[in-house]
Amino acid sequence: MELRHLKYFVAIAEEKHYGRAAQKLFVSQPTLSQQIQQLENELGVELFVRATRHIARKVELTEAGAFFLNDAKTILQLSQNAIEQVRKVGLQQQAIRLGTYKMVLRERIVEMLATLHQAFPHVAIKLVELPTSIAVEQGLLEESLDLGLVLLPVRHENLSAKLLKQGHLCLMMNKAHVLSNQPYITLETLGNEQWIELSREIHPFFEEIETACKQAGFSRKGHIKQEVSSLELLSACVGMDMGIAFVSSQYDLSREQNVVVQPILRADNDLNSLIHIDNALAYKTEKNTPLIQALIGLLQI
């Protein structure tokens, strides 16, 4: 459960209308509905009476929703209080050096910077782009960075990390591909495919992928048709039907007209366990300042 889920829930409960709540939150109504469904799935209960919404076009809380509303408001207030307390302490550190690596999604960085600036307008966020997640960890250890976007697990015991986003490896292919309409794809069926791949110098999971393919009975050596330097080029090449590619489930391809993303089924029938891709915000444990904790708390929203 994330704080944004609570914000969305409280907004709907107070507005008693999904459309007005979406306008208040500056999100689309389908996005708002999807987030509430995720919250209900996690809690295992319905928070709003579906019948009255779909039939009478009214938004009413269920008994569980009414009970949850008070706690949700309390949690949000405590979160806001924590932010205000940090501000009152007086920010001794007026600049934060935030490390990222080349494969971090651009929209995630923009969203992160906007969130930090809104909450702490007087703190300068200096963005430092490095080639890999490992390089970001090294920057944290050397104290040339204060915070860093990394992939879990972190490799150094002197670093601490907070999980931001979970994902897993999927398969991206052109819509015209013969496998594009399958509900899922097994690695064992991909031995003769041509591949588009990220350059090995910046690829965070190249060796893990190669190992998984060899365990499935084939090698991609000689079948990687093109190596590219960005996710945008990766999807563009796949869109031109130059080959297929592995991609994180976190990568939003909804604006790409010619590609589809397919889940991968392993031999153990697990759709999500091929390779986990978990993004986190890391910092040097001994440099755990109140400001850093406040910033991490914001980015977990």
Stockholm file with secondary structure:
# STOCKHOLM 1.0

chainA/1-301         MELRHLKYFVAIAEEKHYGRAAQKLFVSQPTLSQQIQQLENELGVELFVRATRHIARKVELTEAGAFFLNDAKTILQLSQNAIEQVRKVGLQQQAIRLGTYKMVLRERIVEMLATLHQAFPHVAIKLVELPTSIAVEQGLLEESLDLGLVLLPVRHENLSAKLLKQGHLCLMMNKAHVLSNQPYITLETLGNEQWIELSREIHPFFEEIETACKQAGFSRKGHIKQEVSSLELLSACVGMDMGIAFVSSQYDLSREQNVVVQPILRADNDLNSLIHIDNALAYKTEKNTPLIQALIGLLQI
#=GR chainA/1-301 SS CCHHHHHHHHHHHHHTCHHHHHHHHTSCHHHHHHHHHHHHHHHTSCSBCHHHHHHSCCCCBCHHHHHHHHHHHHHHHHHHHHHHHHHHHCCSCCEEEEEEETTSCHHHHHHHHHHHHHHCTTSEEEEEEESSHHHHHHHHHTTSCSEEEEESSCSCTTEEEEEEECCBEEEEEETTSTTTTSSCEEGGGGTTCCEEEECTTTCSSHHHHHHHHHHTTCCCTTTEEEEESSHHHHHHHHHTTSCBEEEETTSCCTTCSSEEEECEECTTSCSSCSCBCCEEEEEEGGGCCHHHHHHHHHHTC
#=GC SS_cons         CCHHHHHHHHHHHHHTCHHHHHHHHTSCHHHHHHHHHHHHHHHTSCSBCHHHHHHSCCCCBCHHHHHHHHHHHHHHHHHHHHHHHHHHHCCSCCEEEEEEETTSCHHHHHHHHHHHHHHCTTSEEEEEEESSHHHHHHHHHTTSCSEEEEESSCSCTTEEEEEEECCBEEEEEETTSTTTTSSCEEGGGGTTCCEEEECTTTCSSHHHHHHHHHHTTCCCTTTEEEEESSHHHHHHHHHTTSCBEEEETTSCCTTCSSEEEECEECTTSCSSCSCBCCEEEEEEGGGCCHHHHHHHHHHTC
//
